[in-house]
Amino acid sequence: MDVEDILGLHAYFMGTIASGLGPSDFHSGADFADETRWTPGRRIRFSAGWGTSADQRFSRLPPQREEWAPSRQPDLQMTEADGRPAVKLSDNYAKATGLRSEIARYRRVFGTAGVANIPVLV
């Protein structure tokens, strides 16, 4: 999945797309603010992310240093978006990332059903 796929799925599942448009017509967050393109109205709780595709793009870069060699994949984590702290939740309590206060806030909002406390091996 790439960013446009994620935005398109968000548009499809989290609201009503204007007649004549489709998920592929959503390319940025600004498209969701345009009332002529989309009306919010959650059909299902939707969440998506990307990993393999983004990682592979980095692995094709020419190595500048030994640690960027193609055999090593960087693990990128977003820390904030538009000045707000980002949170990554998981089905494992130990794998959540972000400010503890924000993790607790999002767990209150979305709940913790199905979340387990499993040790993470490094």
C-alpha positions as CSV (number, residue, x, y, z in Angstrom):
1,M,0.0,0.0,0.0
2,D,1.1,3.5,-0.6
3,V,-0.1,6.8,0.8
4,E,-2.7,7.3,-1.9
5,D,-4.1,3.7,-1.3
6,I,-4.4,4.5,2.4
7,L,-6.2,7.8,1.7
8,G,-8.5,6.2,-0.8
9,L,-9.5,3.5,1.7
10,H,-10.0,6.1,4.4
11,A,-12.3,8.0,2.1
12,Y,-14.3,4.9,1.2
13,F,-14.8,3.5,4.7
14,M,-14.9,6.7,6.8
15,G,-17.4,8.7,4.9
16,T,-19.4,9.2,1.7
17,I,-17.5,10.1,-1.5
18,A,-19.2,12.6,-3.8
19,S,-20.9,11.2,-6.9
20,G,-18.5,10.8,-9.8
21,L,-15.5,10.5,-7.6
22,G,-13.8,7.3,-6.2
23,P,-11.1,6.4,-3.7
24,S,-8.4,7.1,-6.2
25,D,-9.4,10.7,-6.3
26,F,-8.1,11.4,-2.7
27,H,-4.5,12.4,-2.7
28,S,-4.0,14.5,0.5
29,G,-5.7,15.3,3.8
30,A,-7.0,18.5,2.1
31,D,-9.4,16.4,0.0
32,F,-11.2,15.4,3.1
33,A,-11.9,19.0,4.1
34,D,-13.6,19.7,0.7
35,E,-17.3,19.2,1.3
36,T,-17.9,18.9,-2.4
37,R,-15.7,15.8,-2.5
38,W,-16.4,13.9,0.7
39,T,-18.8,13.9,3.7
40,P,-17.6,12.4,6.9
41,G,-19.7,9.5,8.3
42,R,-17.9,6.5,9.6
43,R,-19.1,3.2,8.1
44,I,-16.4,1.1,9.9
45,R,-13.4,1.9,12.1
46,F,-10.6,2.0,9.6
47,S,-6.8,2.0,10.1
48,A,-4.0,1.3,7.7
49,G,-0.2,1.6,7.4
50,W,2.6,0.8,5.1
51,G,5.8,-1.0,5.6
52,T,7.3,-3.3,2.9
53,S,6.8,-1.0,0.0
54,A,8.4,2.0,1.8
55,D,11.2,-0.2,3.2
56,Q,12.0,-1.5,-0.3
57,R,12.3,2.0,-1.7
58,F,15.0,2.8,0.9
59,S,16.8,-0.5,0.2
60,R,17.2,0.5,-3.5
61,L,19.1,3.7,-2.5
62,P,22.8,3.6,-3.1
63,P,24.5,3.1,0.3
64,Q,26.1,6.3,1.7
65,R,27.3,4.5,4.8
66,E,27.7,0.9,5.7
67,E,24.6,0.9,7.9
68,W,22.5,1.9,4.9
69,A,23.6,-1.2,2.9
70,P,20.7,-2.8,0.9
71,S,20.7,-5.8,3.2
72,R,19.6,-3.6,6.1
73,Q,16.1,-2.2,6.2
74,P,15.5,1.0,8.2
75,D,12.7,1.0,10.7
76,L,11.0,4.3,10.4
77,Q,8.5,5.5,13.0
78,M,6.5,8.7,12.7
79,T,6.8,10.9,15.8
80,E,4.5,13.7,15.0
81,A,2.0,14.9,12.4
82,D,1.1,18.6,11.9
83,G,2.7,19.4,15.2
84,R,0.8,16.8,17.2
85,P,2.4,13.8,18.8
86,A,1.9,10.5,16.8
87,V,1.0,7.2,18.5
88,K,1.4,3.7,17.2
89,L,-0.9,1.2,18.9
90,S,-0.5,-2.5,18.6
91,D,-2.2,-5.7,19.7
92,N,0.7,-6.0,22.1
93,Y,0.9,-3.5,24.9
94,A,4.8,-3.5,24.8
95,K,4.9,-2.5,21.1
96,A,3.0,0.8,21.4
97,T,5.1,3.9,20.7
98,G,4.6,7.5,21.4
99,L,4.1,9.7,24.5
100,R,2.7,7.6,27.4
101,S,0.0,10.1,28.0
102,E,-1.1,10.0,24.3
103,I,-1.0,6.2,24.3
104,A,-3.2,6.1,27.3
105,R,-5.6,8.6,25.7
106,Y,-5.9,6.6,22.5
107,R,-6.4,3.4,24.4
108,R,-9.3,5.1,26.3
109,V,-10.8,6.2,22.9
110,F,-10.3,2.9,21.0
111,G,-10.3,0.4,23.8
112,T,-8.0,-2.4,24.5
113,A,-10.0,-5.5,23.5
114,G,-7.7,-8.1,22.0
115,V,-4.5,-6.4,23.3
116,A,-2.1,-8.7,25.1
117,N,1.0,-8.2,27.2
118,I,3.7,-10.2,25.4
119,P,7.4,-9.7,25.9
120,V,9.2,-8.2,22.9
121,L,12.4,-10.0,21.9
122,V,15.2,-7.8,20.4
